[in-house]
Amino acid sequence: MSTRLSTGGRLIDRTAPQGFTFNGRPMRGYKGDTLAAALLANDQMLMGRSFKYHRPRGVVASGVEEPNALMNLGTGARLEPNQRATTTELFDGLIAASQNHWPSLDFDIGFLNNHAARLLPAGFYYKTFIHPRAFWKHVFEPIIRQSAGLGKAPTELDADRYEQAYAFCDVLVAGGGIAGLNAALSAATAGQRVILMEQSAHWGGRAPVDGATVQGQAAESWIAATLATLAAMPNVTLRLRTTVAGVYDHGYVLADERIADHTPGDGRPRQRLWRLRCGQIIAATGAIERPLAFAGNDIPGVMLASAVRDYVVNWAVSPGDRTVVVTNNDDAYLTAIALKEAGLEVPAILDARATATGDLPSRARAMGIRVETGKAIAKVKGGKRVTGVSVCVQAGEGAVLHDIACDAVAMSGGWSPVVHLYSHCGGKVVWNDALAAFVPDTARPPINHDGRPMVVCVGAAAGHFAADAVSPGGGVGTDGAISRDANPAQAIQPVWVMPQGAGIKLRSKMWLDYQNDVKVSDVQLAAREGYESVEHTKRYTTLGMATDQGKLSNINGLAVLAAALDVTIPQVGTTTFRPPYTPVTLGALAGEARGEIFQPLRRTPMHEIHEKAGAYFEPVGLWRRPYCFAQQGESHADAVAREVNNTRQAVGLLDASTLGKIVVKGPDAGRFLDMLYTGVMSTLPVGKCRYGLMCNEQGFLSDDGVVARLSEDTWLCHTTSGGADRIHGWMEDWLQCEWWDWQVYTANLTEQYAQIAVVGPNARKLLQDLGGMDVSREALPFMGWAEGSLAGFPVRVYRISFSGELSYEIAVPASHGAAFWAACVTAGKPYGAMPYGTEALHVMRAEKGFIMIGDETDGTVIPQDLGLGWAISKKKADYLGKRGQERTYLANPDRWTLVGFETLDGSVIPDGAYVITDGTNANGQRNTQGRVTSTYHSPTLNRGIAMGLLLHGTKRLGEVVQFNTVSGGTVSAKVVDPVFVDKDGVKQNV
Amino acid sequence: MLTLECPYCGIMADETELSPGYEAHLKRYGPGSTDAEFEAYMFARKNPKGVHFERWRHAYGCGKWFLAARCTATLEVFGTYPAQTSGPPPHIIAAIKARRPGWEAGQ
């Protein structure tokens, strides 16, 4: 039985009872309880089932290291799986459910795995599911998927909100125990900006539980006094319930603050993710007690000695009436003393060491507790609860000397300093024989940008376990102030297997990793099978790969591995610690970036008008552009066809504002553009436009667009909608880093102008009705531009066409965009003007055989592949990409080149289809000789049209080739010229 | 998440303000260069464990490109300097040698 004691409990408020449910059963606890403490107080020791064997598991720890007591918390929109009961603060109305069992926690079908444990050894998955090959997909995978995972994933949208905060400090102290408070005080007194973060809801760490004294005072009064001092200092920020989760480069730190986990729905954000930039990080992160590996060490009721002490002292919870303490160090004697002082029975302390002569053993003996030195647990008796232990000698093989009846076991295998934050960014750890633990190697710390150590460990995290050893003024960037063997009486004798000579039967019941069911025998098997690296063993056995990330299991596991390999622990080394220290919920990482503000959106000046017109938008980079303007009862395909036909027959309006617009100006601007574009821009007359291509240095086509020469020393370069920022950066790169003596200035004016394309046979009439400037063929010929006014708006009109129609692209200052669009719509009514979207734009450009960056190009295509040799200057000595295009592979006549395709049956070739050819490749896939790059239904021709790249394409006009289709068949298509409509350009040149 | 001082703004810029530009002090090889020269310029990048020179752009700040000397192993930064130079300036070389006595420029 576990139960609530009638007195004591330093953290609970007995005047504030809290009701909660566990697996639907109503229970009661007190304010200040953790969920684990409250469950124990209700005699609920069984809290979960293990992952692989579904063994019954009770709580083993009292803090973040807990591997067993994982809960589904909350319901519906506030359901969260895998929450540790030991760190969950109890509140009235809390709903908790245990995980990984069916149909119930007490009776679980999966527990059958336990009896098949001999058939499920380390590497079982790798060994078993290989053959026969077909079984994986049809037999093994469905079963494994069914049984995989611990908690239930929530199915509803998270009801809570999360926020992120940024902060800067000189010193961040992680951990609010004695060492952390002391370090914060020292740094703050020295005038530094200090942030102190503590993961739990209480300051002071373990010291008050252990009855420690600090600088001559009782721990509790020292903590209260120090906190009061810190709270009064303006340069100190204190945060409880905030875990320093990860340390990254140059003092960047992520910390997770749980604001309203214990007050759900109170209107505050549930969690706050801190993004900190710190001059130095002091890791006062304490230490974690290690379990001992004896047979049956996972039976509910077997707990860490420090956890037993915490439950008794902090929450007045008795884990059992009779608790056997088993240890290899002095510290666990504190637990025996605490139990005895609470009026509970300690039948024996089994100490694996030959002698125990320190202060604590003496105190325990004086209280009448039986201490059996040189002894060990041969095995724990019980199933869902401890009923007793069998005692043997540690030096032997497990022959039972006698049995002790008990209902709890408190074990201590020593303490492991929490060196995680020290290691996250490359700090090294070193094995300390006296402590039997890895401690920070102060000679190899993680380095900050200035070359100084970025993280310093203090207190137990540095291996200084005694609270008493904390000296005033110590703990800031210094490690030498505290002697490492401050408390030699607590000498530990490493015990990795108990008893040391245990046979296979016992070793198969000694758990190292509780959550993932990794046993001593599994690690030894891995060693026998040749796994010598700790990183390989970890992955093969899954040791330390559960949600607790091996906080309890890693050191024991690698000690067992070292023994099996007959090498020392430092030779085996440790696995890499990676952030986060404890799991951070995805909501906190996402913060406010969800829903409408998931990412910044770019909207053109006409966006609202398009919305009112019923536009269906598509993302283009961060832009939202109208895909089509479907009318009542129209499908999107219908709308696109109507928009194309209307534009070709009457007039269409396109919002082209997203087009990149970069001004390039200066005495050397022409020379610069001649390097940037494959063609010549320096000879372009003022008042004219020219189409240009840009390549990267490898020669591959990167962007295209129309360039207009605005004045003698000024050019305006249009880029693709998605390419504006990239191309502007590209220009700046060359100007700043290569040709920095050239006098050229660039400005990205993309958002300064709204741009409207007026396209179609009636386009000129529309503009003439707007009035204000001469837009005749003579005054403004094809590929010319002019400045003036239309309907009173200041405009720059470019006669360029991406559709093959008579077309004007008109730029107005962005602030006039909406009004000018409205004016065009009004003036266009008599001529049948309708807006069209990006899909109609694409269809019309494909009908004309115009390429689109990202469709016809994919970073492996050169302009020559696309029949764009005419846009490449043969005279220029150099341009970006010229040398790259001279490489033999790119100059090869066997490259795939651009052609058009017409299906024989008029159907549309599927996106991504390949032109197949005879034979298969080494992977048994059909050989290919080309692929489709753009494929549409053409409303103008009323048939499927496509462009694509084909081996020797331009020499094969008229040939019929076969495309593969999604359904597995083929479709026949004739190779044709890629210009399907108005080959001679009659329509655009009027 | 590095912090680098922008030599133009004089501020410590967070990596989120910066965009990387890979190895610094490359010499461009254009038309007329041999295949070996072009290959070395285009593809053969240094990847040292230790002192390295990199290009960075203060993309969400002043927009200027600058160069940084740093240690790829410890992430220690020896200094940043404007991009308009064909080699590391003497004060940067001196800062590196002060912390990496065995290091020689050109390594």
Interface residues (C-beta under 8 A of the other chain):
Chain A: Y248 D249 H250 G251 Y252 R277 C425 G426 I447 N448 H449 D450 G451 E697 Q698 G729 E732 D733 Q736 C737 E738 W740 A877 D878 K882 R883 G884 E886 R887
Chain B: M1 L2 T3 L4 D14 E15 S19 G21 R28 Y29 G30 P31 G32 S33 D35 F38 M42 R55 R57 A59 G63 K64 W65 C71 T74 L75 E76 V77 A83 Q84 R99
